[in-house]
Amino acid sequence: MSASGLLDRHIAFLEALRSAGLSVSLAEDLDAIAALSALEWGSRETVQAAYAATLVKRQSQRPTFDALFDLYFPRMVGSGAGGTLGTGEGADGDGDGPDAAGQEFSVRDGADALRDFRERLAEALAADDRQALGDLAAEMVARFGAMPGRGPGLSSWSAYTALQRVSPTELVDQLVAGLLAQGRTDEEAERTAGRRIGGFTRMVEDDARRRIAEEKGPQHVANVALRPSIDRLDFLAARRSDLEQMRREIYPLARRLATRLTKEQHAQRRGPLDFRRTVRASISTGGVPLATHHRPKRPHRTELVVLCDVSGSVANFAQFTLLLVFALRDQFQKVRAFTFIDHVHEVTDHFRPGADVADVMADLAASTAHAALWGRTNYGRAITKFAEDHADALGPKSSLLVLGDARSNYSDLALDTLGELVGGIRHAWWLNPEHRRHWDNGDSAASRYGAVVPMVECRNLTQLGEFVHEIL
């Protein structure tokens, strides 16, 4: 690659990182160039480490960085060196053919080819040979994931097809048996086998993306095939593995917010100007106010009441918001939390000081049954019940935070009751985890509720952290 081509690739890579949610400044761009200028380019791992050291700020961003690096700086092109994957006739008699990059190789499928490949894969998994597994992932996509002759806009490669054909998960029992023979316990063997199979599956997905990027360009894959970093992943689009990673991010996010708030409070420690004391002190300097005096700043902390919709997928959003609020509970004077579906249930007691995050999440999930009578979301019924049973939770010093998608199954909205609740309090906010373009579609009453309580889009951890910082 020429120097100009390398510079273009570098700039495109940084733009892709920014689009994925990584904040890469011009100074960090220059740091990366300086680091790369001082290194040998013979090792791809060294180049990747240099980029990561200068551009990645948090560990949660590393998977997104690695995926984009693999797209813009792939470890191989086409099928790699050689490009010949087999020589014998397969059971179905498939012939030789080119890959998506135009490289010739023998694509053989069939019982014999599949059996041979799975034997080699089992050996590499048992040895945990990363280099061999990477080569097998590339071969697996080329041999079993090729989909030639597809129409415009469709890719010629499919990781799903390759994984369905080879089914590496069927090798788990064989791998566990080998690990047990090495003296591993049952739990260690199962955990290690699952980790190795999962790692190989990701290699196959990465290689399929690499090949698609050769067809359509890395920017296309970055835009449509890569998931954003965990702090920018939508709550409503998160998978189970994503939820686990989000849980691990909650308390680091709370610590970052607390540190930021402490610095800002120290910077703003002084209260308003005390004009009388400033003038009196200026007498000693001939009437020139060389030093100003300020009144003490009155401490202010919010009394927060949180009302959360815990129905369906919205429950994950509500749980993460509750966890963040209670991780920052020292920043509030008082916090009370209530969950609802069509009935209201207080969950303040679940957030005990020092409680384990997993235990808190389990308690919240178990308490969902207490928030429902009929099991269908009904905002109007829940708001009315809150006004009847818990109106004393709100006062002139209180702020109300409502969490939910404002979808009430076309039932009564109790707008007047909500207006009465927020009329005598300090502040009220409504966080909606849906994208703004979905508001007011179907049974959404976002605009009608937003006219009573200001509604804010809050779809990911980044937006959640920014909002909590603002209300503090």
N, C-alpha and C positions, 0 to 999 in steps of 0.2 A: 504494500500500500504506500502511495506517495505521501510526502509531507503534507500537502494540501488536503489529500483525502483523509489522512489521519486527523488533521485538525477539524475537518468537517464532521468526522465520526465522533470526536471528542465533544464538540458543541452539541451535536444531536443527542448524545448520551446525557449530557447535563440538562438539556431541555426536557428529556423524557423523565429524568429524576424529579425535576420541578413539577412536571405535570402529574406525577404520581404522589406528590405531597411532601417530598423532601425539600427543605428550604436550603438551597445551595446559593451562597452569595458570590459576588465577583471575587472577593478576597479568597474564598475557599476554592474557587475556580483556579486562581493563580497559584494557590498552594499546591493544588493537584499537579499543575503543569511543572512547578518547581521540583516536586517530589519525583515525578516521572522522568524529568530531565537528568536526575542524579542516579537513576537506576538502569540496570541492564534490562533490555526487553526480551531476553531469551526465555524468561519464565512467565507464563500467563498468570500463575498464582501470585507472583511478586507484583505484577501490574495491578491485579485485582486488589491486593492488600494495600497498595499505595493509594489507589482511588478511595477505598473504604476508609482508610485512616484520615483522609483529608476531607471527605464529603459526608460521611455518615455520623450523625450526632447521637442517635439512640439505638440500642440493640433491636428494638421493635421494628426499626426501618431496614434492618439488614436483609431479611428475606426479599423485600421488594428490590433493594439495591442489587442483590445477587442475580435475581431473575432478569433485570434489565441489563446487567453486565453481560450475562450469557447471550442476550439478544444482539447487543452491539459489538461484543468482542467474543464471538463463539470459539469454542475450542477446536472445532473442525468445520470444514465446508463439505456439503454433500454427504457422502458416506465415509469420508475420511480417506486416509492413505490406502491405496489398493483398490477399494471399492468392490471387491469380489467377496460375496457372502457365502457362496456355496458352489459346489461343482456337480453334485449328483442330481438325478431326476427326482422330482418330488412325486408324491402319490397322485397329485392331480395333473401332473404333466405340464405345469406352468413353465414358460420359457424365459430366456434372458430378456432384460429390458432395462431402460434407463431410469434413474431416479429423477426427482423433481428438478435437480440441478443439471440434468443431462448426462450424469456420469453412468457408465455401463456397469452393471453387476448382475449376478444371477439371483433373481428373487424366487426362492423355492419354498413353497408351502406344502403341507401334507403331513401325514402321520410320522414318517421318518424324520423329516426336517424338524417338526415340533418336538419330538422325543429327544433328538440330539441337542436342540437348543436348551430345553429345560434341564437336561443333565448338566450342561456347562453352567447354566445359571445357578443350579443347586450347589455346584462346587464353588463358584465365586461367592455366593452368599455364605456358605459355611466358612470360607476363609476370610470373609469380609474384605475382599480385594477391591478397593475402590476403583482402581484403574480398569480392572477387568469388568467390573459392573458398568462403568461408564461406556466401555466399548460394546458390551452386550446390549445396553439400552439403545445405542445408535443402531446396532444390527437389528434389534427387535422392531424398531419403528420402520426401518427400511424393508425388512422381510415380511412383517405381519401387519404393519400399519399403513402401507402404501395403498392409495385409492386413486389410481390414474383414471383419466378420462372424465373427471367431474366437470360440471358446468361452470360458467363464469361466476366468480364470487365465492366458490367453494374450494376448500383446501385439498391438496393431494395427499395429505398426511393426517392420521388420526391416532392419537395416543389411546383413546378409548377402544378403538378396534383392536389395536395391538395387545392391550391389557386383557381384553375379553378373550382373545385367541390363546394367549399364553397362560393366563390365570396364575400369576406368580403367588397369589395367596394360597393356592393349593399346595405350595411347598412348605407351608408353615410347620406342619406336623413333622416332616422330614428334618427340617432345620432345628426344631425343638429337640428332637431325639438326639441329634448330633451334639447339641449344646449340653444336654443332660449327661451324655457319655463323657463330656469334658469335666464333669463335676459341678455344673451349675445347678442351682435349685430350680424347682418348677417355676416359681415366679420370675426369677432372673432369666431363665431360658425363654419363657413366653414373651417377656418384655423385650429382650434382645432380638428375638425373631421378628416381632412386630415392628421394631425400629428399623431393622435391615430391610424388610419387605417394603415398608413405607418409604425409606430412602431410595430404594430402587424404583419404585413407582414414580417418585418425583423426578428421577433422572429420565425416565421414559417421557414424562410430560414435558420436561425441559427440552429434550431432543426434538420432540414433535414441534414445539414452538420455534426452535432454531431453524428447522427445515421450512416451516411456514414463513418465517422471517426472510429466508432466502428467496422465496417466491414473491412475497408481497411487500417486503421491506420491514425493518424492525419497528418503525413507528406504527404501522398498522397493527402488529401484534401487541405492542405496548398499549395501544388505545382500546383494543377489544378483548384481548385474551388475558391480560395481567390484572390480578386483583390489587387494589390500592394497599398502601401500608396499613397496619392494624389500627392506627389512630385515626385513619380516614375511611375505614371500611364502615358502610352503613350498618346500623344495628339490625335493621330488618332483613339484611342480606347475609348476615353472619352465619357460618356453619358451626357445628359443635366445637371443632378444633379452634375456630376463631374465637368463640366465646371463652374458651379456657385461656387463650392468650390475652383477651381483653381483661379478664379478671386479674391476671398478673400485672396488667398495666395500670389498674385503678390506683393502687397505693403509691407507686412511683409518680403518677400524675398528681395525686394529692400532695405529695412532698414538694414537687416542683411548684405547685400553686401556692402552698404555704410559704415557701422561701421567697417567692416573688412578692407575695402580699406583705411579708415582714419587711422586705427592702423598701417597698413603696410607702409603708406606714412610717418607717424611720425617716424617709426623705420628706414626708409631709407631717412631721411631728409637730411643727410649730402651728399655733392657731392664728387667728386674725391679728392684725397690727394693733398694739395698745398705744394709741396716739398720745395719751397723757403722759405715760412713762417715758416714751421716746422723746417728747419735748422737754420734760424735766431733766433727762439725762444729757440733753444737748447743751444745757446751760454751762456745764463745765468745759465745753469746747467752743464757747462763744456763739452758741445758738446754731451750730452746724451739727445735724444729727448723724454723727459718724457711726453710731450703733443703733439698731432698731430693737424694740422690745415687743414681744407678742403675748397675747393672752394664752393661757393653757388651753390646749385642744381637748375638747370633751370626747372621751372615748364613746364610740358607738358600735354596737354589734347587733345584728339582726336576730329577731325571734322568728324562726322559720317554721312554717307548717307546710308539709308536702302531701299532696293528694295524688295517688298514682293509679292509673288504669293498668291492671295486670292480666288482661285477657290476651290470649293468643300470643303472637310474636311480639306484641308491644311489651309483654312482660319482661323480656330481656332488657329493653331500653329502660324501663322503670327500675329494674334491679340495679343496673349499673349507675343510674343517676342517684339512687338511694345510697349505694355504697360510697360514691364520691362525696356526697353531702355529709355522710356520717364520718368519713375519713377526715373531713375538715370541720368536724363538729366543734372543735375548740375555737374556731373562727366565729361561731354563732353564739349568741347568748343562751338560746334554747332551741331545740329541734323536736318536732313531733311529726310522725309519719303515719299516713293512712293509705290503705290499698282498697280498690273497689273493682267490681265487675258490674253487678247491679245492686250490691250491698257494700257497706263501708266497714272496714276492720282495721283497728289500730295495730301497727307493727313496731312502734317505737322501742319496745322492750327487747326486740331481736338484736338491736345494735348495742351490745354490751361492750364496754371498754376492754380491749385486748382480745375480742372474739376472733376466731379464725374465719377468714373470708369464705372458705368452702362451707363452713357450718352456717354462716349467715345466709349464704345463697340457698342452701338446703332448707333452712327455716322459712325463708321468704316463699320458696316454691311450695312448701307444705301448707303455708297459711293462705294460699290462693283459694282453697275451698271455702274459707270463712268469708271471702269477699263476694260470694255468689249465692243467690237463692235459686234462680232459675237458669243460670249459666249463660245468659245472653247479655252482652254489654248494654247498659242502659245508663247513660250519663245523667239524665234527668232524675231518675230514681235515686242514684247514688248522691247527687248534689243535695236533693231534698232530705235524704236520710242524714247526711253530714250536718245540714243545718239544724235538724231536729235533735240530734244526739251529741254533736261535738262543736256547736257554735261557740262555746266558751274557749275553744282553742285559739280563736282569733280575737285580737284586741287592737287598740290604737298603735301599739308598738310592733305588731306582727306583720309578716310578709307571707303571702300564699304562693306556692309553686305547684301548678297543676301539670301532670305528665300524662300525655295520651294523644291518640290520633284523632280525637273528636268525632269518631264514628259511633253513632248511637243506635244503629238499626232502625232508623226512621221513627224513633220514639220521642216523647216529649223531652225538651232540652232543659227545662227549668231555668230559663235565662233570667227571669225576674229574681228568683231565689239566689242565683249566683251573683247578680248585681247587688243584692242586699248584703251578701257575705263580704264582698270586696269593698263596699262603700265606706266602711269604717276602719279600714286597715291601712298600713303604711304603703305597701306595694303589693302587686299581684303580677305573676307571669304565667304563661302557658308554653310549655315545650312540646313541640310536635315532631315525632321522629320520621314523618313522611316528607318526601320532597315537596316543595311548595307547589309544583305543577299538579300534584294529586289532590290538593286541598279543594274541597267543594265538589269532588267527583263522587257519584254514588250517594252513600248515606253520610258523607263527610259534612259536618256543620262547622268547619274551621272558621270561615269568615263570620258567621253569626256569633260563635263563642269569642272570636278575636275582637269583636266590637265591644265586648264586656271586659275581657282580660287580654292584654296585649300578647299575641301569639308569636313565638319564635321558632324557626326551623332548627332542629337539633338532631342530626342524623348520625353523628359519629363522636368519638372521644375528643377529637380536636374541638369541635363546636361546643361540646359539653363543657370542656375545661375553660374555654373562652367565656361562656355564659356565666359559670360559677364565679369566675374572677370578676366579672362585671357587677354581679349582685353583691359581692363582698366589698 
